[in-house]
Amino acid sequence: DRSGEVDFLINNESRTHSLLLALATTDRFTRAIQGPIVMVDLNSGELFTFTNAYITTEPDEQRATTSVEVTWTFAFTSIEHTPAIPARNNVGD
C-alpha cells in the first residue's frame, strides 16, 4: 500500500495558495476535484508524483494578517519517485 497523506507549506500570499483556495471551493460544491500532484524537489532535482490526490485539510486563515506559511494536506492513493538525473559534463565524454 503506497497511499498516504502529504503536507505542503505554502505562503498564504502566493499564487499557488490562491489557486488551491479556488480548487478547495470548487471541491466543496462538487466533491470531484482529484488528480495528480507533481512536485520537484528544487534542492535535489527529484520528482515525486502523487496519484489521485485530493485536499483533506485546508488552512485555517482566520488569523492570518501577515505573510505566513500555511499547511495544505492532501491524501493520495500512490506515490512515484523519480530520482534526479545527475548533471553531466559532456566535455570529453
C-alpha positions in Angstrom: 0.0 0.0 0.0 1.6 3.3 -1.2 -1.3 5.5 -0.1 -1.0 8.3 2.5 -1.1 12.0 3.1 1.4 14.7 2.3 1.6 18.3 3.8 2.7 21.2 1.7 3.8 24.5 3.4 2.7 27.3 1.1 2.9 31.1 1.6 -0.6 32.5 2.0 0.1 35.4 -0.4 1.4 33.1 -3.2 -0.4 32.4 -6.5 -0.3 28.7 -5.6 -2.2 29.3 -2.4 -4.8 31.3 -4.4 -5.2 28.5 -6.9 -5.6 26.0 -4.1 -8.3 28.1 -2.4 -10.2 28.1 -5.7 -9.9 24.3 -6.0 -11.0 23.8 -2.4 -14.1 26.0 -3.0 -15.0 24.1 -6.2 -14.4 20.8 -4.4 -16.8 21.7 -1.6 -19.6 22.0 -4.2 -18.7 19.1 -6.5 -16.7 16.7 -4.4 -15.0 15.9 -7.7 -11.6 17.6 -7.5 -9.0 14.8 -7.6 -5.9 14.3 -9.7 -2.1 14.0 -9.8 0.2 16.4 -7.9 3.7 16.6 -9.4 6.4 18.0 -7.0 10.0 18.7 -7.9 12.5 19.0 -5.0 14.4 22.1 -6.0 17.4 21.1 -3.8 17.9 17.5 -5.2 16.0 17.6 -8.5 14.0 14.5 -7.5 10.5 14.3 -8.9 7.5 13.0 -6.8 4.1 12.2 -8.4 1.2 11.7 -6.0 -1.7 9.9 -7.8 -5.4 10.6 -7.2 -4.6 13.4 -4.8 -7.3 15.4 -3.1 -7.5 18.0 -0.4 -8.2 16.7 3.1 -7.3 19.7 5.1 -7.1 23.3 4.0 -5.5 26.0 6.2 -7.4 28.0 8.8 -6.7 31.6 7.8 -8.9 33.4 10.2 -6.0 35.0 12.0 -3.5 35.4 9.1 -2.9 39.1 8.8 0.6 38.9 7.5 2.5 36.8 5.0 2.9 33.3 6.6 3.4 29.7 5.6 0.1 27.7 5.8 -0.3 23.9 5.6 -2.3 22.2 2.9 -2.9 18.5 3.4 -3.6 16.1 0.6 -4.4 12.3 0.6 -3.2 10.2 -2.3 -3.5 6.6 -3.5 0.1 6.1 -4.6 3.4 7.9 -4.9 6.0 7.5 -7.6 9.6 8.7 -7.0 11.8 9.6 -10.0 15.5 10.1 -8.9 17.3 13.2 -10.1 19.3 12.9 -13.3 22.8 13.8 -12.4 24.4 16.7 -14.1 26.8 15.6 -16.8 29.8 17.3 -18.1 29.7 16.5 -21.8 33.1 17.9 -22.5 35.4 15.0 -23.1 32.7 12.3 -22.9 
